[in-house]
C-alpha cells in the first residue's frame, strides 16, 4: 500500500557516474540486492549518517573514509542484511567486501564505501556478495538508475527516484538521485538510503555543506513511525564530468542548490508516500514559533502520536488528539488561548478551543483526502518548520510483525 500513483520519473544519466546491479540471493533468490556505483576519478563525495549509537559497521567505515578524505571511487550497497549489531565480525565483513570490490576494480580498499540495509543482528553473507561483484562491475552503465532504485529496496513497494537538468555556462548540468525507505523512519536520519549525484564539479567541503543543509530540509524532516535506524546514509556525489565548476560565488549557484534540494525533498517525500501501510501523506506545519527547536517539538509530537495517526487512518477528525499533542510537546509557557489549528483551510481550533465555524463534516472531508496539511499557529514568534508523515494502519503492524519471516 502506498499513497499516490505508482510512477517512476525519467532519470537523466549523470556523466561520470556508473551503476551496476546484481542478484546475490541475500534474502531471496533472484532479487536485485547488490548495487555498485562508480565515480569518475577526481570526483567528490559527501555524506550524512544515522545518529543511532548502534550505527552499523558500514556506517563507521563510510564516516572514516570521509574523515580521512579518501579519494572515493566506488560505493557498494547490499540489501537483505543490515550488518548492524554484529560486533567486530561486522566490521571485518564490511572491510572484506570493500577489499573484494577494490581488487576487482583496481583501486585501494579505502576508495570503496560500503552500505547495508535489511535485518539487524545477522552476519553479513560475505561470500554471496563477493561472488556477484564481477557481474555488477560488468553491468556498470550511466543509465542504470532505475535498476539501482529497485536494487536498494527492502520493504519498499516501489522504487524511488528524482532527476533534473539545468543549463549553466551554456552546458547541461544533471542532478539525479534514488532513495529507499518505508519503515523505521525518523529524522537523524531515518531507515533510509539515499544516493544523489551531479556531473557538476563541487569542492568536497562545499559538497558536505550542501549535503547537511539539504538533508535538514528533506530527509531530516520526515517520520513514519518514530524509529531511527542503525544504517541510514545519504550520499552526495559530484563527478565534475560536465565541465561546470560551481562554488558559492557562481552566478548560478543558488539555482543549482535549489534544484539539488528539490531532488532531495522529492526523494524524501517518496519515502513517506511509500510508508509501510500508509494511506495518507500528511504535512505538519508549525508556524510562528519562537525558534526551530520549538516548532519541531510540536510538529513531531503530532507526527509521532499513535492516536493522531490512527485517527488519520480512519479519516476521523478527532481534533482533540492534535490539541493534546501540541499541549504535551514541551513548549515553555504556551499560551493556549492564542493557539490556532487548521486542517488544510478548515480552522478547527481557535483561541484555545473548538472554532465556532468548525463542523465535523468539514474535518472529515479533509481527512478523507490522500494528502492534507495539519497547520498549527503558536502565535509566539516568526519561525516556521514543516515535517511530513503518514497515518498508522493495521498493515504497518502486519508488515513489521512478519518482517523476518
C-alpha positions in Angstrom: 0.0 0.0 0.0 1.3 3.5 -0.9 0.0 7.0 -1.5 -0.4 8.4 -5.0 0.1 6.8 -8.4 2.9 4.3 -8.9 5.0 6.2 -11.4 8.8 6.3 -11.7 10.2 9.5 -13.2 12.5 9.8 -16.2 16.1 9.6 -14.9 18.8 11.5 -16.7 22.2 9.7 -16.7 24.9 11.5 -14.8 28.2 11.7 -16.7 31.0 10.3 -14.7 28.7 8.1 -12.5 28.1 4.5 -13.5 25.9 1.9 -11.8 25.9 -1.9 -11.9 23.3 -4.2 -10.3 23.5 -7.9 -9.4 21.5 -10.7 -7.7 23.3 -12.3 -4.8 20.3 -14.0 -3.2 21.0 -12.5 0.2 17.4 -12.8 1.4 15.5 -14.1 -1.6 16.8 -15.8 -4.8 16.7 -13.8 -8.0 16.2 -10.4 -6.3 18.3 -7.4 -7.2 20.2 -6.9 -4.0 23.8 -5.7 -4.7 24.4 -2.3 -6.3 27.8 -0.8 -7.3 28.3 2.9 -8.0 31.5 4.0 -9.8 32.6 7.7 -9.6 35.0 9.3 -12.1 38.5 10.0 -10.8 38.7 13.4 -9.3 35.0 13.4 -8.2 34.0 14.4 -4.7 31.8 12.7 -2.1 29.9 13.9 0.9 27.6 12.1 3.4 25.1 12.4 6.2 24.6 9.4 8.5 22.4 8.0 11.3 23.0 9.3 14.8 21.9 5.9 16.3 24.6 4.9 18.9 24.5 1.4 17.4 25.3 2.5 13.9 26.2 -0.3 11.6 29.7 -1.3 10.6 29.4 0.1 7.1 28.4 3.5 8.6 31.5 3.5 10.7 33.6 2.8 7.6 31.9 5.4 5.5 32.4 8.1 8.1 36.1 7.1 8.4 36.5 7.3 4.6 35.2 10.9 4.6 37.1 11.9 7.7 40.4 10.7 6.1 39.4 12.5 2.9 39.9 9.3 0.8 39.5 9.6 -2.9 36.3 7.5 -3.1 35.7 5.8 -6.4 33.1 3.2 -5.6 30.0 2.6 -3.5 28.9 -0.9 -2.6 25.3 -1.4 -1.4 23.6 -4.6 -0.3 20.1 -5.2 0.8 18.6 -8.0 2.9 21.1 -7.7 5.7 22.0 -4.6 7.7 25.3 -5.8 9.1 24.4 -3.9 12.3 24.6 -5.3 15.8 27.3 -7.7 14.5 30.2 -6.6 16.6 33.9 -7.0 15.4 32.8 -9.5 12.9 30.6 -7.0 11.2 33.5 -4.6 10.7 35.7 -7.4 9.3 32.9 -8.4 6.9 32.4 -4.9 5.7 36.1 -4.4 5.1 36.3 -7.8 3.4 33.6 -6.7 0.9 35.4 -3.4 0.3 38.6 -5.3 -0.3 36.9 -7.6 -2.8 35.4 -4.8 -4.8 38.7 -2.8 -4.7 40.5 -5.8 -6.0 38.2 -6.3 -9.0 38.1 -2.5 -9.8 41.8 -1.9 -9.4 41.5 0.7 -6.6 42.6 0.7 -2.9 40.3 -0.6 -0.2 39.7 2.9 1.3 38.4 4.1 -2.0 35.3 2.0 -1.5 32.4 3.0 0.7 30.0 0.2 1.9 26.3 0.4 2.7 24.0 -2.3 4.0 20.2 -2.4 4.8 17.9 -5.1 6.0 17.7 -7.4 9.0 19.7 -6.3 12.1 21.8 -8.7 14.1 22.6 -11.3 11.5 26.1 -12.0 10.0 26.6 -10.5 6.5 26.7 -13.2 3.8 30.0 -12.0 2.5 30.6 -14.9 0.1 27.3 -14.3 -1.7 28.2 -10.6 -2.2 31.8 -11.3 -3.3 30.5 -13.8 -5.8 28.4 -11.3 -7.8 30.8 -8.3 -7.7 32.3 -9.2 -11.2 28.8 -9.3 -12.7 27.9 -6.0 -11.0 31.1 -4.3 -12.4 30.5 -5.7 -15.9 27.0 -4.2 -15.9 28.1 -0.7 -14.9 26.4 1.9 -17.0 25.4 5.5 -16.6 21.7 4.9 -17.4 21.2 2.2 -14.7 19.4 4.4 -12.2 16.0 2.7 -12.2 17.7 -0.7 -11.8 19.6 0.6 -8.9 16.4 2.0 -7.3 14.9 -1.5 -7.4 18.2 -2.9 -6.1 18.3 -0.9 -2.9 14.7 -1.7 -1.8 13.7 -3.6 1.4 10.1 -3.3 2.5 9.5 -0.6 -0.1 6.6 -1.3 -2.5 8.0 0.9 -5.3 11.4 2.3 -6.5 12.0 6.0 -5.7 13.9 8.5 -8.0 14.1 12.1 -8.9 16.1 13.8 -11.7 16.5 17.4 -13.1 18.7 19.1 -15.6 19.9 22.8 -15.6 21.7 24.9 -18.2 24.8 26.5 -16.6 27.5 28.3 -18.5 26.0 27.0 -21.8 26.3 23.4 -20.6 23.8 20.9 -19.3 24.2 20.0 -15.6 22.3 16.9 -14.3 21.2 16.1 -10.8 19.8 12.6 -10.3 19.1 10.5 -7.2 17.4 7.5 -5.7 16.3 6.6 -2.2 14.9 3.7 -0.3 12.9 3.5 2.9 9.4 2.7 4.1 9.5 1.9 7.8 11.7 2.6 10.8 11.7 6.2 9.6 12.6 9.1 11.8 15.0 12.0 11.3 18.7 12.0 12.2 18.5 10.1 9.9 15.8 7.6 9.0 15.9 3.9 7.9 16.8 5.1 4.5 19.5 5.1 2.0 19.8 8.0 -0.5 22.3 8.4 -3.3 22.3 11.7 -5.3 24.8 12.6 -8.0 25.6 15.6 -10.2 28.0 16.0 -13.0 29.0 19.5 -11.8 32.4 19.9 -10.1 31.9 20.9 -6.5 34.6 21.1 -3.8 34.3 18.5 -1.1 33.9 20.9 1.7 31.1 22.8 -0.1 29.5 19.5 -1.2 29.4 18.5 2.5 27.7 21.7 3.4 25.1 21.1 0.7 24.5 17.5 2.0 24.0 18.8 5.5 21.7 21.6 4.6 19.7 19.6 2.0 19.2 16.7 4.5 17.8 19.2 7.1 15.2 20.4 4.6 14.2 16.9 3.4 15.3 13.6 4.9 15.6 15.1 8.4 12.1 16.3 8.2 10.3 13.0 7.6 8.9 10.5 10.1 6.7 7.4 9.7 7.0 5.6 13.0 9.4 7.5 15.2 12.2 4.8 15.0 15.7 5.8 14.0 17.7 3.1 12.3 21.3 1.9 12.5 22.2 2.2 8.9 20.8 5.4 7.5 23.0 7.1 4.9 22.7 9.9 2.4 25.5 10.3 -0.1 26.0 13.2 -2.4 28.5 12.7 -5.3 29.9 15.3 -7.8 31.7 13.8 -10.8 32.7 17.1 -12.5 32.3 15.4 -15.9 30.0 18.2 -17.2 32.9 20.7 -17.1 30.9 23.1 -15.0 32.7 24.2 -11.8 30.4 25.6 -9.0 31.2 27.5 -5.9 29.2 29.9 -3.8 30.3 32.9 -5.9 29.0 31.4 -9.1 26.0 33.3 -10.6 24.0 30.0 -10.9 24.9 28.5 -7.5 21.6 29.4 -5.9 19.7 27.9 -8.9 21.8 24.7 -8.6 21.3 24.5 -4.8 17.6 25.0 -5.2 17.4 22.2 -7.8 19.5 19.9 -5.6 17.4 20.4 -2.6 14.2 19.9 -4.6 15.6 16.5 -5.8 16.4 15.6 -2.2 12.9 16.7 -1.0 11.2 14.7 -3.7 13.1 11.6 -2.7 12.2 12.2 1.0 8.5 12.7 0.1 8.6 9.4 -1.9 9.7 7.6 1.2 6.8 9.0 3.2 4.3 8.2 0.4 5.6 4.6 0.5 5.5 4.4 4.2 4.7 0.9 5.5 0.9 0.5 5.4 0.4 4.2 4.6 -2.8 5.6 3.1 -2.2 9.3 3.8 0.6 11.7 3.1 0.4 14.3 5.8 2.2 17.7 6.0 2.5 19.1 9.5 3.5 22.8 9.5 4.0 24.7 12.7 4.0 28.5 12.3 5.0 31.5 14.4 7.2 29.6 16.9 10.0 31.2 18.9 12.7 29.1 17.3 13.2 26.0 15.1 13.6 23.6 18.1 10.2 24.7 19.5 8.4 24.4 16.1 9.9 20.9 15.6 8.9 19.7 19.1 5.3 20.5 18.2 5.4 19.1 14.7 6.9 15.8 15.8 4.6 15.5 18.8 1.7 15.5 16.3 3.5 13.4 13.6 4.6 10.7 16.1 1.4 10.4 18.1 -0.2 6.9 17.6 -3.6 8.4 18.5 -3.3 11.1 15.9 -2.0 8.8 13.2 -4.7 6.2 13.8 -7.4 8.9 13.6 -5.9 9.9 10.3 -6.1 6.3 9.1 -9.8 6.3 9.9 -10.4 9.8 8.4 -11.6 10.6 11.9 -11.2 14.4 12.6 -10.6 13.8 16.3 -9.1 17.2 16.7 -8.7 16.8 20.5 -5.9 14.4 19.8 -4.0 17.0 17.8 -4.7 19.6 20.5 -3.4 17.2 23.2 -0.2 16.5 21.2 0.6 20.2 21.0 0.0 20.5 24.7 2.5 17.8 25.7 5.1 18.8 23.2 7.1 20.7 25.8 6.6 24.3 24.7 7.5 26.6 27.7 4.8 29.0 28.8 2.5 28.1 25.9 -0.5 30.4 25.7 -3.2 28.0 24.6 -5.7 30.9 24.2 -3.6 32.2 21.3 -3.4 28.8 19.6 -4.9 28.1 16.2 -5.1 24.8 14.3 -6.2 24.1 10.7 -6.9 21.0 8.6 -5.9 22.4 5.2 -8.0 25.7 5.2 -10.5 24.5 7.8 -9.9 26.1 11.1 -10.6 23.6 13.9 -9.1 25.3 16.9 -9.2 29.0 17.7 -8.4 30.8 21.0 -7.7 27.5 22.7 -10.9 25.8 21.9 -13.1 24.5 19.0 -13.5 27.1 16.3 -17.1 28.3 16.2 -17.2 27.9 12.4 -15.9 24.3 12.5 -18.1 21.3 11.7 -17.3 17.6 11.9 -18.2 17.2 8.2 -15.6 19.8 7.2 -12.9 18.0 9.2 -13.8 14.6 7.9 -13.8 15.9 4.3 -10.2 17.0 4.7 -9.0 13.8 6.5 -10.6 11.7 3.8 -8.1 13.1 1.3 -4.9 11.2 0.4 -2.8 14.3 1.1 -3.6 17.1 3.5 -1.9 19.6 5.9 -2.2 20.0 9.7 -1.2 23.6 10.3 -0.6 24.9 13.8 0.0 28.6 14.7 1.6 29.1 18.1 1.5 32.9 17.9 4.8 33.2 19.7 7.4 34.3 17.1 8.4 34.2 13.5 9.8 30.7 12.8 8.0 28.0 10.7 9.0 24.4 10.4 7.5 21.6 8.3 7.7 17.8 8.6 6.0 15.1 6.6 4.4 11.9 8.0 1.8 9.2 7.4 -1.1 7.6 9.1 -0.7 4.4 11.1 -2.6 1.4 9.8 -3.1 -2.3 10.6 -0.9 -3.1 7.6 2.1 -1.4 9.3 1.7 -3.8 12.2 1.5 -6.8 9.9 4.5 -5.8 7.8 6.7 -5.4 10.8 5.4 -8.4 12.7 6.2 -10.6 9.7 9.4 -8.8 8.6 11.9 -11.6 9.3 9.7 -14.5 8.1 
